[in-house]
Amino acid sequence: MTEEELKQFLDHKLWEIGDALIRYYDPCNMRGSSCKVGDPNPCCVYTRFGKELCQYQDNGCQYPNAMCVLWLCKTAIQTTDPKCVEGLMMLEHFGNLFGIVGKPMIGQAYVGADRPKR
């Protein structure tokens, strides 16, 4: 197994576990392209894939990956079960160890639609 094959395997497994937590706890209240913060969901706008709605979000997510599923905005963190947040954080730190996910990490400062106005 090469390092890239290992990263792809781990990315898929982290996504599977993270997706199960998201589906069970529903921290984002995703409904179509909307979430608790807005419509369209700001996590899928101005992404690493470009400056428009994520090109992989056609009738739901078409690009399952750990980077997208292992992150929560402040609104989701404050309004969901702490067990969900902690579980996603543990997966995120594991993914960071192998270079699968990056910053911002859950709970760190970020620029986003739900960020408090200054």
Backbone hydrogen bonds, N-H to C=O, Kabsch-Sander energy under -0.5 kcal/mol:
donor,donor_aa,acceptor,acceptor_aa,energy
6,L,2,T,-2.2
7,K,3,E,-2.5
8,Q,4,E,-2.4
9,F,5,E,-2.4
10,L,6,L,-2.9
11,D,7,K,-2.7
12,H,8,Q,-2.1
13,K,9,F,-2.2
14,L,10,L,-3.0
15,W,11,D,-2.3
16,E,12,H,-2.4
17,I,13,K,-2.3
18,G,14,L,-2.8
19,D,15,W,-3.2
20,A,16,E,-1.8
21,L,17,I,-2.0
22,I,18,G,-2.5
23,R,19,D,-2.8
24,Y,20,A,-2.3
25,Y,21,L,-2.9
26,D,22,I,-2.1
31,R,34,S,-2.3
34,S,31,R,-2.0
35,C,38,G,-2.3
36,K,28,C,-2.0
41,N,33,S,-3.8
44,C,41,N,-1.8
45,V,42,P,-1.1
47,T,50,G,-0.7
47,T,52,E,-0.6
50,G,47,T,-1.7
54,C,44,C,-3.3
57,Q,54,C,-1.9
58,D,56,Y,-0.9
58,D,60,G,-0.8
59,N,57,Q,-0.6
62,Q,56,Y,-3.0
69,V,65,N,-1.6
70,L,66,A,-2.4
71,W,69,V,-0.7
77,I,73,C,-2.4
78,Q,74,K,-2.4
79,T,75,T,-0.9
79,T,76,A,-0.5
80,T,76,A,-0.6
80,T,77,I,-0.7
84,C,81,D,-1.0
85,V,81,D,-1.5
86,E,82,P,-2.8
87,G,83,K,-2.3
88,L,84,C,-2.5
89,M,85,V,-2.3
90,M,86,E,-2.3
91,L,87,G,-2.1
92,E,88,L,-2.6
93,H,89,M,-2.4
94,F,90,M,-1.9
95,G,91,L,-2.6
96,N,92,E,-2.4
97,L,93,H,-1.8
98,F,94,F,-1.0
99,G,96,N,-1.4
100,I,95,G,-3.1
101,V,95,G,-0.6
107,G,72,L,-0.5
108,Q,105,M,-2.5
112,G,110,Y,-0.6
115,R,112,G,-1.6
